[in-house]
Amino acid sequence: MNDLINDFVTQARQWGFICEADPQQGWQIFSTRDRTTWQLDQDRQKWILSIRGVPQISLNRAEAIKFLQLRRNSLSLLFSLGLSFLGK
């Protein structure tokens, strides 16, 4: 596996995203909450973002990382807000 792809998948896993290798198509990265909402599919050195199974846009590595950062931050924010509503 290419080092850049390996680093990308490692980072996604560290952030808690679901990462699966497909021998035919490469890597797939899914939302931590609902695998049907969105996914990133490896296409050589690019990533295809699909929403509810429909391909939307091709992202380079930096754009895909930014997408995951935004998803991670929004989940963290929702989680912290949920805990504050519960009084914790």
Secondary structure, 3 states (H helix, E strand, C coil): CCHHHHHHHHHHHHCCCEEEEECCCEEEEECCCCCCCEEEEEECCEEEEEECCEEEEEECHHHHHHHHHHHHHHHHHHHHHHHHHCCC
